[in-house]
């Protein structure tokens, strides 16, 4: 029914989360090696009205009128939501129509721009990413638009902390060999002390990323990083199976994905076309299905394919 809304999806951090997608797939300022949405096809810093404001708020108004309130309304999707220059206007519309808390999932790379920071001030929680605080690690793991540099990136997050009254949950995703050197970990700790987020959420790959030859950090490796930082707000994000306990987890959605894959191996994009589901929504279920060893992924010429193991 909706073109720009998806879910609610079972989110480990946000419960029953209704997604709002403000940019097309895959418009982003970074091309992270671990991105489950795949490679960035439009690497850019250009802010514009990628998705029309009027169309988005029409869908939001319809959803709010005809459905129970989710736990969160979340700006996320298949690209960087702050690239949409009207994000602040959409956020204000939601806050005037609903008491549901609003979360923003962002890579945080555009926070050097005062107008980006100002547009997010009405949100209840912002979840920016910061995987590196040292330039070589930043370029290896996040592969940014060439004009981005890490000191400006961090300064934007620090400035946002000074202006923003809501919660900041900072996500750090570790890929061994890319951003887990002592130099980068120490630089990250120094950045955390200046940004002062309420939470630092340590994470790693659930499933294959956008490139080959990268792996998830082990639980032991993540625990060692927690010990190295020795900061009270650091926590390791729960594993994918816990998502199945969330109220919004739908067995019929899982079955639809499995039945599609059983007919023939599919890429994420194939499943999006066949099922009409948002890529982020499909990803939530693939995490669980792979962990339960009901499906496996195989990288071929056309991309990453998922197939049944039964």
C-alpha positions as CSV (number, residue, x, y, z in Angstrom):
1,X,0.0,0.0,0.0
2,X,2.8,2.4,0.9
3,X,5.7,3.5,-1.3
4,X,7.8,5.3,1.2
5,X,6.8,3.6,4.5
6,X,7.7,0.0,5.4
7,X,7.0,-2.3,8.3
8,X,6.6,-2.1,11.1
9,X,9.7,-4.2,11.3
10,X,11.1,-6.1,14.2
11,X,14.0,-3.9,15.4
12,X,16.4,-5.1,18.1
13,X,16.8,-1.6,19.4
14,X,13.5,0.1,18.6
15,X,10.9,-2.7,19.0
16,X,8.0,-2.4,16.5
17,X,9.5,0.3,14.2
18,X,7.7,1.9,11.3
19,X,10.3,2.9,8.7
20,X,10.2,6.1,6.6
21,X,12.5,6.1,3.5
22,X,13.4,9.5,2.3
23,X,15.9,8.7,-0.5
24,X,16.0,6.1,-3.3
25,X,18.1,3.0,-3.1
26,X,21.1,3.5,-2.7
27,X,21.8,7.2,-2.3
28,X,24.4,7.7,0.4
29,X,27.5,9.8,1.4
30,X,29.4,6.6,2.3
31,X,29.9,3.2,0.6
32,X,30.5,1.1,3.7
33,X,32.0,-2.4,3.1
34,X,29.6,-3.9,5.5
35,X,26.3,-2.4,4.2
36,X,23.5,-5.0,4.0
37,X,21.7,-2.9,1.4
38,X,24.6,-3.4,-1.0
39,X,27.0,-1.1,-2.7
40,X,26.2,2.6,-3.0
41,X,25.1,3.5,-6.5
42,X,24.9,7.3,-5.9
43,X,27.8,8.4,-3.7
44,X,27.0,12.0,-3.0
45,X,26.8,14.9,-0.5
46,X,24.1,16.7,-2.5
47,X,21.0,17.5,-0.4
48,X,17.7,17.8,-2.3
49,X,14.1,16.6,-2.1
50,X,14.8,13.1,-3.3
51,X,11.4,11.9,-2.2
52,X,8.6,14.6,-2.4
53,X,7.5,15.9,1.0
54,X,3.8,15.9,0.1
55,X,3.8,12.3,-0.9
56,X,5.6,11.1,2.3
57,X,3.4,13.0,4.7
58,X,0.3,11.8,2.9
59,X,1.3,8.2,3.5
60,X,2.3,9.0,7.1
61,X,-1.1,10.6,7.8
62,X,-2.9,7.6,6.3
63,X,-0.9,5.1,8.3
64,X,-1.5,7.0,11.6
65,X,-5.2,7.2,11.0
66,X,-5.7,3.5,10.1
67,X,-3.2,1.6,12.2
68,X,-2.1,1.2,15.9
69,X,0.8,3.3,16.9
70,X,4.2,1.6,16.5
71,X,6.9,1.8,19.2
72,X,8.9,4.2,17.0
73,X,8.6,5.9,13.7
74,X,12.1,5.6,12.3
75,X,13.9,7.5,9.5
76,X,16.0,4.8,7.9
77,X,15.7,3.0,4.6
78,X,18.1,2.2,1.8
79,X,20.3,5.3,1.9
80,X,21.3,8.3,4.0
81,X,18.0,10.0,5.2
82,X,19.7,13.4,6.0
83,X,20.5,13.8,2.3
84,X,16.8,14.7,1.9
85,X,16.7,18.4,2.5
86,X,13.0,18.1,3.8
87,X,13.8,15.7,6.6
88,X,13.2,18.3,9.2
89,X,9.8,19.2,7.7
90,X,8.7,15.6,7.7
91,X,9.8,15.1,11.3
92,X,7.9,18.2,12.3
93,X,4.8,16.9,10.6
94,X,5.0,13.6,12.5
95,X,5.5,15.4,15.8
96,X,2.3,17.5,15.2
97,X,0.3,14.4,14.3
98,X,1.5,11.7,16.7
99,X,2.9,11.1,20.2
100,X,4.9,8.2,18.9
101,X,8.7,8.7,19.5
102,X,10.8,9.4,16.4
103,X,14.2,7.9,15.8
104,X,16.7,8.8,13.1
105,X,19.2,6.2,11.8
106,X,22.0,8.1,10.1
107,X,25.6,7.6,9.3
108,X,26.2,11.1,10.9
109,X,28.5,12.2,8.1
110,X,26.5,15.4,7.3
111,X,26.3,16.8,10.8
112,X,29.0,19.3,10.0
113,X,26.1,21.1,8.2
114,X,24.2,23.2,10.7
115,X,21.0,22.9,8.7
116,X,21.2,19.1,9.0
117,X,21.6,19.3,12.8
118,X,18.8,21.8,13.1
119,X,16.4,19.5,11.1
120,X,16.8,16.7,13.6
121,X,16.3,18.6,16.9
122,X,12.6,17.5,17.3
123,X,13.5,13.8,17.2
124,X,13.5,11.7,20.3
125,X,16.6,9.6,19.6
126,X,19.3,9.8,16.9
127,X,21.4,6.8,16.1
128,X,24.5,8.0,14.2
129,X,27.4,5.7,13.1
130,X,31.0,6.3,13.9
131,X,33.2,3.3,12.9
132,X,36.5,5.1,12.7
133,X,38.2,8.2,14.1
134,X,41.5,7.8,12.3
135,X,41.6,8.6,8.6
136,X,43.0,5.4,7.1
137,X,40.5,3.3,9.0
138,X,37.7,5.7,7.9
139,X,38.6,5.3,4.2
140,X,39.0,1.5,4.5
141,X,35.7,0.7,6.2
142,X,33.4,3.6,5.2
143,X,34.7,4.5,1.7
144,X,33.3,8.1,1.9
145,X,32.6,10.7,-0.7
146,X,36.0,12.2,-1.4
147,X,35.3,15.5,0.2
148,X,34.4,14.0,3.6
149,X,37.1,14.0,6.2
150,X,37.0,12.4,9.7
151,X,37.8,15.5,11.8
152,X,34.9,17.4,10.3
153,X,32.7,14.3,10.7
154,X,33.5,14.1,14.4
155,X,33.2,17.8,15.0
156,X,29.7,17.7,13.5
157,X,28.7,15.0,16.1
158,X,30.2,17.1,18.9
159,X,28.3,20.2,17.8
160,X,25.1,18.2,17.5
161,X,25.5,17.0,21.1
162,X,25.7,20.6,22.3
163,X,22.5,21.5,20.5
164,X,20.4,18.4,20.9
165,X,18.3,17.5,24.0
166,X,17.3,14.0,23.0
167,X,19.1,10.7,23.2
168,X,22.2,9.9,21.1
169,X,22.9,6.2,20.6
170,X,26.2,6.0,18.8
171,X,26.7,2.8,16.7
172,X,30.2,1.4,16.1
173,X,30.5,-1.5,13.7
174,X,33.8,-3.5,13.9
175,X,35.3,-5.3,11.0
176,X,38.5,-7.1,12.1
177,X,41.5,-5.9,10.1
178,X,39.9,-2.7,9.0
179,X,39.0,-0.6,12.1
180,X,40.1,-2.5,15.1
181,X,43.7,-1.3,15.4
182,X,44.7,0.2,18.8
183,X,45.3,3.5,17.1
184,X,41.7,3.7,15.8
185,X,40.2,2.3,19.0
186,X,42.0,4.9,21.0
187,X,41.0,7.7,18.6
188,X,37.4,6.5,18.9
189,X,37.5,6.6,22.7
190,X,38.7,10.2,22.6
191,X,35.9,11.1,20.2
192,X,33.3,9.4,22.5
193,X,34.5,11.5,25.4
194,X,33.8,14.6,23.4
195,X,30.5,13.5,21.8
196,X,29.1,12.1,25.1
197,X,26.4,9.8,23.7
198,X,23.9,8.2,26.1
199,X,24.8,4.8,24.6
200,X,27.7,3.4,22.5
201,X,26.3,0.4,20.7
202,X,29.1,-2.0,19.6
203,X,28.1,-4.2,16.6
204,X,29.5,-6.3,13.9
205,X,28.3,-8.1,10.7
206,X,25.2,-10.2,11.0
207,X,25.4,-11.3,7.4
208,X,27.6,-10.8,4.3
209,X,28.4,-7.1,3.5
210,X,28.9,-5.3,0.3
211,X,32.3,-6.8,-0.4
212,X,34.0,-10.1,-0.1
213,X,36.7,-11.1,2.3
214,X,35.5,-9.4,5.4
215,X,34.3,-11.2,8.6
216,X,32.3,-10.5,11.7
217,X,34.1,-9.9,15.0
218,X,33.8,-12.7,17.5
219,X,32.1,-12.1,20.8
220,X,35.5,-12.4,22.5
221,X,37.0,-9.7,20.2
222,X,34.0,-7.4,21.0
223,X,34.4,-8.0,24.7
224,X,38.1,-7.1,24.4
225,X,37.2,-3.8,22.8
226,X,34.7,-3.1,25.5
227,X,37.5,-3.6,28.1
228,X,39.9,-1.4,26.1
229,X,37.4,1.5,26.0
230,X,36.3,1.0,29.7
231,X,33.4,3.4,29.3
232,X,30.1,2.8,31.2
233,X,27.7,3.4,28.2
234,X,29.3,0.8,25.9
235,X,27.1,-2.2,25.2
236,X,27.3,-5.1,22.7
237,X,24.2,-5.3,20.5
238,X,22.2,-8.5,21.0
239,X,22.4,-11.2,18.4
240,X,19.8,-11.6,15.6
241,X,17.8,-14.5,17.2
242,X,16.5,-12.1,19.8
243,X,14.7,-10.2,17.1
244,X,12.3,-13.2,16.9
245,X,11.0,-12.4,20.4
246,X,9.9,-8.9,19.3
247,X,6.1,-8.5,19.0
248,X,6.3,-7.2,15.4
249,X,8.2,-10.3,14.2
250,X,5.9,-12.0,11.7
251,X,6.0,-15.7,10.9
252,X,4.0,-15.1,7.7
253,X,6.8,-12.7,6.5
254,X,9.4,-15.3,7.3
255,X,7.4,-18.0,5.4
256,X,7.0,-15.7,2.4
257,X,10.7,-15.2,2.1
258,X,11.5,-18.9,2.6
259,X,8.9,-19.9,-0.1
260,X,10.4,-17.4,-2.5
261,X,13.9,-18.7,-2.0
262,X,12.8,-22.3,-2.3
263,X,11.5,-21.6,-5.8
264,X,14.9,-20.3,-6.9
265,X,17.9,-18.6,-5.4
266,X,17.4,-14.8,-5.1
267,X,19.3,-11.6,-4.4
268,X,18.0,-9.1,-2.0
269,X,16.9,-7.0,-5.0
270,X,15.1,-10.0,-6.4
271,X,13.1,-10.5,-3.2
272,X,12.3,-6.8,-3.1
273,X,10.8,-7.0,-6.6
274,X,9.0,-10.3,-6.0
275,X,7.6,-9.7,-2.6
276,X,7.1,-5.9,-2.8
277,X,8.8,-5.5,0.6
278,X,11.4,-2.9,1.5
279,X,15.0,-4.0,1.4
280,X,15.4,-3.1,5.1
281,X,12.4,-5.2,6.1
282,X,13.7,-8.2,4.2
283,X,17.1,-7.8,5.8
284,X,15.6,-8.1,9.3
285,X,14.3,-11.6,8.5
286,X,17.3,-12.7,6.6
287,X,19.4,-12.1,9.7
288,X,17.3,-14.6,11.6
289,X,17.0,-17.2,8.8
290,X,20.7,-17.3,8.3
291,X,21.4,-17.6,12.0
292,X,18.9,-20.5,12.2
293,X,20.7,-22.0,9.2
294,X,17.5,-22.1,7.1
295,X,19.2,-20.3,4.3
296,X,22.7,-19.7,3.1
297,X,24.3,-16.9,1.0
298,X,26.5,-17.5,-2.1
299,X,28.3,-14.7,-3.9
300,X,28.0,-15.0,-7.7
301,X,28.6,-12.7,-10.7
302,X,25.3,-10.8,-10.3
303,X,25.7,-10.4,-6.6
304,X,24.9,-12.1,-3.3
305,X,22.3,-14.9,-3.7
306,X,20.3,-16.5,-0.9
307,X,19.1,-20.1,-1.2
308,X,17.3,-22.7,0.8
309,X,19.4,-25.3,2.7
310,X,16.5,-27.9,3.1
